[in-house]
Amino acid sequence: MTPERIGKYEVKRLLGEGATGSVYLAADPFGQRDVALKVMKKLPADPEAARRQLRFFQNEAALAGKLRHPHIVSILDAGVEDAVHYLVMELVDGQPLARYCERDALLDPARIVGLAYKASKALEFANSVGVVHRDI
């Protein structure tokens, strides 16, 4: 079920789900813009697993000041409301790359190289400030 509001943000719709949470399209009433709102899944019952998941979330929120790069999504805000932990990120408009993995929809090789280069530069920058992407 999609929540109506989290913190000051009005939730519009679900954008996607991952291993650690759900990402919603939301409206920022003060910034007067749409944002991506990542909501952490409910903490596990196991105290050690819950502590680890919360630490990952807090680390991700703390990266806001470190990761300023044209090919890395900026974290704009973070908060906890009614035991719901959330991150607010800039919204990147576009289509998921998964749609281009079909045989009849493959991208031009030059475009693939360009995307891979930008992703590599972003990962290199993150690594230079001590951040290791856990999903790569």
C-alpha positions as CSV (number, residue, x, y, z in Angstrom):
1,M,0.0,0.0,0.0
2,T,1.4,3.4,-1.0
3,P,1.4,5.9,1.8
4,E,-0.2,9.4,1.2
5,R,2.5,11.4,3.0
6,I,5.9,10.8,4.5
7,G,7.3,13.7,6.5
8,K,6.6,16.9,4.5
9,Y,6.5,14.9,1.2
10,E,3.3,14.1,-0.6
11,V,3.7,10.6,-2.1
12,K,2.4,10.3,-5.7
13,R,3.2,6.8,-6.8
14,L,5.6,3.8,-6.4
15,L,8.6,4.0,-8.8
16,G,10.3,0.8,-7.8
17,E,11.4,-1.6,-5.1
18,G,14.7,-3.0,-4.1
19,A,16.4,-5.1,-1.5
20,T,16.4,-2.4,1.2
21,G,13.3,-0.4,0.4
22,S,10.8,1.2,-1.9
23,V,11.2,4.3,-4.0
24,Y,8.3,6.7,-4.6
25,L,7.7,9.7,-6.7
26,A,6.9,12.5,-4.2
27,A,6.3,16.2,-4.2
28,D,8.5,18.5,-2.1
29,P,6.2,21.4,-1.1
30,F,9.0,23.7,-0.1
31,G,11.3,23.0,-3.0
32,Q,8.3,23.0,-5.3
33,R,9.7,20.0,-7.3
34,D,9.3,16.3,-7.6
35,V,11.7,14.1,-5.8
36,A,12.5,10.4,-5.4
37,L,11.7,9.3,-1.9
38,K,13.4,6.1,-0.7
39,V,11.7,4.4,2.2
40,M,13.6,1.8,4.1
41,K,11.8,-1.5,4.7
42,K,10.7,-2.4,8.2
43,L,13.6,-3.4,10.3
44,P,14.1,-7.2,10.8
45,A,13.2,-8.8,14.1
46,D,16.7,-10.0,14.6
47,P,18.5,-7.2,16.5
48,E,21.9,-7.7,14.7
49,A,20.3,-7.7,11.3
50,A,18.2,-4.6,12.3
51,R,21.3,-2.8,13.5
52,R,23.2,-3.6,10.3
53,Q,20.3,-2.4,8.1
54,L,20.0,0.8,10.1
55,R,23.7,1.4,9.8
56,F,23.6,1.0,6.0
57,F,20.7,3.5,5.9
58,Q,22.5,6.0,8.1
59,N,25.7,5.7,6.1
60,E,23.8,6.3,2.8
61,A,22.2,9.5,4.4
62,A,25.6,10.7,5.6
63,L,27.0,10.5,2.0
64,A,24.9,13.5,1.0
65,G,27.8,15.9,1.4
66,K,30.5,13.7,-0.1
67,L,29.0,12.6,-3.4
68,R,28.7,15.7,-5.6
69,H,29.2,14.4,-9.1
70,P,27.2,14.9,-12.3
71,H,26.5,11.2,-12.7
72,I,25.5,10.4,-9.1
73,V,22.1,11.1,-7.8
74,S,22.2,13.8,-5.0
75,I,20.7,13.1,-1.6
76,L,18.7,16.1,-0.6
77,D,17.2,15.2,2.8
78,A,16.8,12.3,5.2
79,G,14.5,11.7,8.1
80,V,12.6,9.4,10.4
81,E,8.9,9.7,11.0
82,D,6.7,7.2,12.9
83,A,9.6,4.7,12.8
84,V,9.8,5.1,9.0
85,H,13.3,5.9,7.8
86,Y,13.5,7.8,4.5
87,L,16.0,9.4,2.1
88,V,15.0,12.2,-0.4
89,M,16.9,12.2,-3.6
90,E,16.9,14.2,-6.8
91,L,14.5,12.7,-9.3
92,V,16.2,11.5,-12.5
93,D,13.8,11.4,-15.4
94,G,14.1,8.7,-17.9
95,Q,13.6,5.0,-18.6
96,P,15.2,2.1,-16.9
97,L,18.1,0.6,-18.9
98,A,16.5,-2.9,-18.5
99,R,14.2,-2.1,-21.4
100,Y,17.2,-2.0,-23.7
101,C,18.3,-5.5,-22.8
102,E,15.8,-7.1,-25.2
103,R,17.2,-8.4,-28.5
104,D,15.1,-6.0,-30.6
105,A,15.7,-2.9,-28.4
106,L,19.5,-2.9,-27.9
107,L,21.3,0.4,-27.8
108,D,23.9,1.5,-30.3
109,P,27.4,0.3,-29.2
110,A,28.7,3.9,-29.1
111,R,25.9,4.8,-26.7
112,I,26.6,1.8,-24.5
113,V,30.3,2.8,-24.3
114,G,29.3,6.3,-23.3
115,L,27.0,5.1,-20.5
116,A,29.6,2.6,-19.2
117,Y,32.2,5.4,-19.2
118,K,30.0,7.8,-17.2
119,A,29.1,5.0,-14.7
120,S,32.8,4.1,-14.4
121,K,33.7,7.7,-13.7
122,A,31.0,8.0,-11.1
123,L,32.2,4.8,-9.3
124,E,35.8,6.0,-9.5
125,F,34.8,9.3,-7.8
126,A,32.8,7.5,-5.1
127,N,35.7,5.2,-4.5
128,S,38.1,8.2,-4.2
129,V,36.0,9.5,-1.2
130,G,35.9,6.1,0.4
131,V,32.5,4.9,-0.8
132,V,32.1,1.4,-2.2
133,H,28.8,0.6,-4.1
134,R,27.4,-2.6,-2.6
135,D,25.3,-3.5,-5.6
136,I,27.9,-3.4,-8.3
